Amino acid sequence: MERLNYNSPEIAKKILDEIHLYSHKDTAIMEFCGTHTHSRFKFGIKELLPKNINMISGPGCPVCVTDNKDIDYCIALSSLPDVIIATFGDMVRVPGSYKSLQEAKADGSDIKIVYSSIDALNIAKENPYKKVIFLGVGFETTAPTVAASIIEAEKNGINNYFVYSMHKLTPPAMKAILDLGEVNLNGILGPGHVSTVIGWKSWEFVPLEYKIPVVVAGFDAVDILLGVFILVKMYEDNKLEVANTYIRAVKPFGNSYALNLIDEVFEKEDTSWRGLGELPQSGLKIKDKYKRFDAKVRFPLDVPSTPKPKGCRCDEVIRGVIAPLECPLFKTVCSPAQPIGPCMVSSEGTCSAYYLYGGGR
């Protein structure tokens, strides 16, 4: 059986023609995932859609929604003696209140960029006299691998490995966006990567409670256009349901193995999101069973609340209230080379997408 080319110009054009044919109402669609935002720009989709369709970026970038106090805590951890910080690359450049992890590294902190939590665990094995702290940032997609690293550390008696969990759960954030009501939405493009773990049925509360259709989509051009087309059709036909167009990866109830790993190691807790404040049961903390690997328990630090960068409107970008072009710092003093806020740093950040691919409607 021949595999469908999800970047086929011919297929993309056919779907675009259908979108133009069906779309009559003014339609606001939020793509929750930052990868959707970058893909939409990369493929030029925003310029090809009808003028009455407004694509709005949401809070789907885990680095962007990490609270400023957590960033400051990570920087404080890096200053402790005999500590190695292991982190994903995006986190290194996110500005804290006074400096970034990159600047902390320049000041002498031992900070290593890794591609996975297993890389961090291996660093711990190779440095038995150092305390290795992995900065656990991400949504449900990365949480299972971090859980697996903690289980592996327990199994092999690795006592110098710790995790600072900043993992967040996406459905509470979507609920918060809708409860705020700052943006009038007619459809939501659901996150594909997250849904591979939690399943498309996790979004059924949106049409049931908020009367807004959802389509879970992949990240190629055809994926995104098909998702937009189905959302447009559901909105025009007054249908309220969840559709899954990412069938090659997303199942109704997700990945049971990954969910079991999360459930084994983590439990839900209230946590703070940049731009959204404290959301109930939206974070993942390490269970007491594995608390000896919890950096918050092992290294309790008093990190004061700090002011946000003056003039930065990243909070509003995260909520979809404004586009990056409306921020006075965008492309003036804030750029990927010198970011003021995390939305310009991350490879999934909305501001970085606008900067890299250009703004527009």
MARZA-229953 format. One record per residue (C-alpha): z, y, x. Coordinates in pm, whole numbers, plus 50000, padded with zeros to 5 digits. Layout:
REM MARZA-229953
VOGU      up   north    east
VOGU       Z       Y       X
...
END
This chain:
REM MARZA-229953
VOGU      up   north    east
VOGU   50000   50000   50000
VOGU   49893   50335   50144
VOGU   50174   50584   50200
VOGU   50142   50914   50016
VOGU   50079   51211   50244
VOGU   50350   51454   50137
VOGU   50179   51737   50324
VOGU   49832   51673   50179
VOGU   49656   52008   50109
VOGU   49453   51844   49832
VOGU   49761   51713   49649
VOGU   49947   52039   49707
VOGU   49659   52238   49555
VOGU   49650   52017   49246
VOGU   50023   52068   49189
VOGU   49988   52444   49248
VOGU   49711   52456   48987
VOGU   49943   52283   48740
VOGU   50223   52528   48817
VOGU   49994   52824   48752
VOGU   49873   52661   48432
VOGU   50218   52584   48290
VOGU   50425   52880   48410
VOGU   50443   53168   48163
VOGU   50807   53277   48154
VOGU   50988   53467   48426
VOGU   51160   53183   48611
VOGU   51441   53201   48866
VOGU   51487   52883   49070
VOGU   51761   52839   49329
VOGU   51705   52596   49612
VOGU   52054   52490   49708
VOGU   51959   52343   50047
VOGU   51887   52554   50355
VOGU   51624   52306   50470
VOGU   51435   52371   50146
VOGU   51444   52742   50224
VOGU   51300   52694   50572
VOGU   51037   52446   50445
VOGU   50935   52683   50167
VOGU   50870   52956   50422
VOGU   50708   52726   50677
VOGU   50452   52595   50428
VOGU   50385   52941   50279
VOGU   50491   52823   49933
VOGU   50649   53151   49828
VOGU   50316   53332   49862
VOGU   50128   53066   49664
VOGU   50351   53050   49358
VOGU   50288   53266   49051
VOGU   50447   53611   49063
VOGU   50674   53525   48771
VOGU   50851   53251   48972
VOGU   51136   53380   49186
VOGU   51273   53139   49446
VOGU   51634   53219   49541
VOGU   51818   53068   49836
VOGU   52165   52927   49777
VOGU   52466   52829   49990
VOGU   52317   52508   50131
VOGU   52391   52570   50498
VOGU   52720   52414   50615
VOGU   52749   52637   50921
VOGU   52686   52948   50708
VOGU   52958   52867   50455
VOGU   53221   52783   50719
VOGU   53503   53031   50669
VOGU   53559   53290   50941
VOGU   53918   53171   50988
VOGU   53791   52820   51069
VOGU   53559   52965   51333
VOGU   53853   53150   51485
VOGU   54061   52830   51477
VOGU   53786   52645   51666
VOGU   53778   52917   51929
VOGU   54157   52903   51960
VOGU   54137   52524   52007
VOGU   53890   52574   52291
VOGU   54146   52779   52484
VOGU   54405   52498   52492
VOGU   54461   52324   52827
VOGU   54281   51995   52898
VOGU   54070   52025   52584
VOGU   53699   51954   52550
VOGU   53533   52089   52236
VOGU   53236   51883   52115
VOGU   53016   52052   51858
VOGU   52670   52078   51709
VOGU   52453   52347   51864
VOGU   52447   52587   51568
VOGU   52824   52626   51570
VOGU   52832   52752   51928
VOGU   52664   53083   51844
VOGU   52841   53166   51517
VOGU   53038   53487   51567
VOGU   53411   53469   51508
VOGU   53631   53773   51467
VOGU   53636   53853   51837
VOGU   53387   53620   52002
VOGU   53185   53302   51957
VOGU   53230   52956   52108
VOGU   52940   53042   52336
VOGU   53137   53338   52470
VOGU   53447   53120   52495
VOGU   53245   52879   52710
VOGU   53140   53169   52932
VOGU   53511   53256   52962
VOGU   53585   52906   53094
VOGU   53642   52685   52789
VOGU   53498   52334   52814
VOGU   53251   52317   52525
VOGU   52984   52050   52499
VOGU   52694   52037   52254
VOGU   52644   51694   52096
VOGU   52402   51546   51845
VOGU   52652   51325   51665
VOGU   53021   51244   51635
VOGU   52954   50922   51827
VOGU   52841   51136   52121
VOGU   53177   51312   52102
VOGU   53359   50979   52089
VOGU   53175   50869   52402
VOGU   53285   51188   52578
VOGU   53643   51094   52490
VOGU   53592   50747   52640
VOGU   53452   50899   52958
VOGU   53734   51155   52989
VOGU   54058   50966   52912
VOGU   54279   51244   53052
VOGU   54121   51512   52834
VOGU   54172   51578   52465
VOGU   53828   51578   52298
VOGU   53805   51766   51969
VOGU   53494   51721   51758
VOGU   53421   52007   51518
VOGU   53334   51828   51195
VOGU   53099   52065   51013
VOGU   52871   51956   50733
VOGU   52834   51842   50376
VOGU   52841   51486   50242
VOGU   52549   51403   50473
VOGU   52744   51419   50799
VOGU   53087   51315   50671
VOGU   53013   50936   50681
VOGU   52920   50941   51050
VOGU   53234   51137   51134
VOGU   53440   50890   50931
VOGU   53275   50607   51125
VOGU   53370   50768   51456
VOGU   53734   50790   51350
VOGU   53733   50426   51241
VOGU   53576   50332   51575
VOGU   53841   50531   51764
VOGU   54115   50350   51570
VOGU   53955   50012   51631
VOGU   53922   50067   52007
VOGU   54253   50246   52064
VOGU   54092   50573   52176
VOGU   54388   50808   52161
VOGU   54231   51126   52300
VOGU   53972   51178   52025
VOGU   54036   51427   51744
VOGU   53838   51579   51459
VOGU   53875   51926   51315
VOGU   53740   51861   50966
VOGU   53553   52145   50801
VOGU   53349   51914   50578
VOGU   53263   52047   50236
VOGU   53144   51898   49908
VOGU   52837   52048   49744
VOGU   52888   51998   49366
VOGU   53196   52228   49359
VOGU   52994   52499   49535
VOGU   52712   52470   49283
VOGU   52967   52489   49005
VOGU   53120   52800   49163
VOGU   52780   52972   49185
VOGU   52714   52899   48819
VOGU   53064   53002   48710
VOGU   53031   53335   48889
VOGU   52719   53411   48686
VOGU   52595   53670   48936
VOGU   52245   53523   48933
VOGU   52065   53421   48615
VOGU   51907   53084   48698
VOGU   51651   52883   48502
VOGU   51633   52585   48735
VOGU   51789   52436   49048
VOGU   51612   52251   49329
VOGU   51881   52001   49425
VOGU   51955   51909   49787
VOGU   51769   51602   49905
VOGU   51975   51503   50209
VOGU   52308   51536   50028
VOGU   52174   51344   49730
VOGU   52082   51046   49948
VOGU   52458   51005   49992
VOGU   52603   51110   49656
VOGU   52311   51020   49426
VOGU   52114   51229   49180
VOGU   52355   51152   48896
VOGU   52610   51375   49072
VOGU   52416   51674   48937
VOGU   52421   51573   48570
VOGU   52700   51820   48502
VOGU   52457   52109   48555
VOGU   52230   52051   48254
VOGU   52523   51922   48048
VOGU   52763   52211   48113
VOGU   52535   52498   48216
VOGU   52212   52416   48030
VOGU   52001   52440   48348
VOGU   51758   52167   48463
VOGU   51783   52019   48812
VOGU   51523   51847   49028
VOGU   51630   51663   49344
VOGU   51344   51704   49591
VOGU   51242   51617   49946
VOGU   51133   51863   50212
VOGU   50759   51832   50263
VOGU   50513   52067   50092
VOGU   50424   51823   49813
VOGU   50795   51743   49759
VOGU   50886   52106   49704
VOGU   50585   52194   49490
VOGU   50638   51887   49272
VOGU   51003   51986   49229
VOGU   50905   52339   49129
VOGU   50640   52210   48888
VOGU   50883   51978   48709
VOGU   51144   52254   48687
VOGU   50886   52494   48545
VOGU   50771   52234   48294
VOGU   51129   52153   48185
VOGU   51211   52522   48148
VOGU   50893   52597   47952
VOGU   50954   52292   47729
VOGU   51328   52361   47689
VOGU   51427   52027   47844
VOGU   51766   51994   48009
VOGU   51802   51701   48246
VOGU   51810   51590   48610
VOGU   51485   51465   48762
VOGU   51457   51289   49097
VOGU   51127   51333   49281
VOGU   51274   51216   49614
VOGU   51264   50854   49500
VOGU   51184   50720   49846
VOGU   51532   50824   49963
VOGU   51757   50910   49667
VOGU   51910   50658   49426
VOGU   52104   50726   49105
VOGU   52446   50659   49258
VOGU   52368   50731   49623
VOGU   52460   50524   49925
VOGU   52765   50309   49854
VOGU   52823   50226   50222
VOGU   52831   50594   50319
VOGU   53054   50682   50022
VOGU   53296   50402   50114
VOGU   53322   50536   50470
VOGU   53407   50881   50335
VOGU   53663   50737   50094
VOGU   53824   50528   50369
VOGU   53892   50822   50602
VOGU   53892   51140   50393
VOGU   54049   51278   50080
VOGU   53964   51591   49883
VOGU   54146   51919   49931
VOGU   54111   52282   49831
VOGU   53919   52469   50098
VOGU   53775   52813   50169
VOGU   53402   52882   50174
VOGU   53246   53191   50322
VOGU   53111   53392   50032
VOGU   53276   53179   49763
VOGU   53644   53191   49849
VOGU   53880   52898   49799
VOGU   53729   52626   49582
VOGU   53947   52347   49441
VOGU   53887   51993   49570
VOGU   53579   52105   49765
VOGU   53680   52004   50118
VOGU   53755   51681   50301
VOGU   54077   51632   50495
VOGU   54168   51331   50705
VOGU   54397   51088   50522
VOGU   54750   51021   50648
VOGU   54635   50675   50756
VOGU   54425   50840   51028
VOGU   54622   51161   51077
VOGU   54672   51100   51450
VOGU   54302   51188   51485
VOGU   54341   51508   51283
VOGU   54314   51815   51509
VOGU   54490   52026   51244
VOGU   54793   51796   51270
VOGU   54780   51742   51647
VOGU   54715   52108   51736
VOGU   54880   52330   51474
VOGU   54788   52690   51551
VOGU   54873   53016   51379
VOGU   54539   53191   51341
VOGU   54569   53522   51152
VOGU   54325   53631   50883
VOGU   54064   53860   51025
VOGU   53821   54119   50891
VOGU   53458   54032   50825
VOGU   53185   54196   51034
VOGU   53130   54549   50910
VOGU   52808   54586   50714
VOGU   52722   54214   50714
VOGU   52619   54094   50367
VOGU   52600   53724   50452
VOGU   52847   53650   50171
VOGU   52603   53784   49911
VOGU   52307   53606   50070
VOGU   52498   53278   50046
VOGU   52555   53333   49673
VOGU   52192   53428   49613
VOGU   52291   53778   49497
VOGU   52068   53950   49754
VOGU   51783   53852   49982
VOGU   51830   53913   50356
VOGU   51590   54208   50342
VOGU   51852   54394   50137
VOGU   52111   54373   50415
VOGU   52113   54693   50625
VOGU   52177   54491   50942
VOGU   51878   54258   50899
VOGU   51631   54296   51189
VOGU   51806   54615   51299
VOGU   52122   54504   51478
VOGU   52123   54144   51348
VOGU   51871   53894   51484
VOGU   51873   53530   51604
VOGU   51920   53660   51958
VOGU   52218   53878   51857
VOGU   52352   53747   51524
VOGU   52617   53938   51334
VOGU   52666   53670   51068
VOGU   52614   53292   51051
VOGU   52317   53316   50812
VOGU   52114   53441   51109
VOGU   52241   53172   51347
VOGU   52190   52840   51178
VOGU   51863   52650   51169
VOGU   51932   52619   50795
VOGU   52038   52982   50744
VOGU   51856   53201   50493
VOGU   51849   53506   50719
VOGU   51701   53307   51005
VOGU   51428   53177   50769
VOGU   51338   53531   50663
VOGU   51342   53646   51024
VOGU   51133   53358   51159
VOGU   50875   53342   50882
VOGU   50879   53694   50741
VOGU   51028   53840   50426
VOGU   50851   53926   50106
VOGU   50910   53874   49741
END
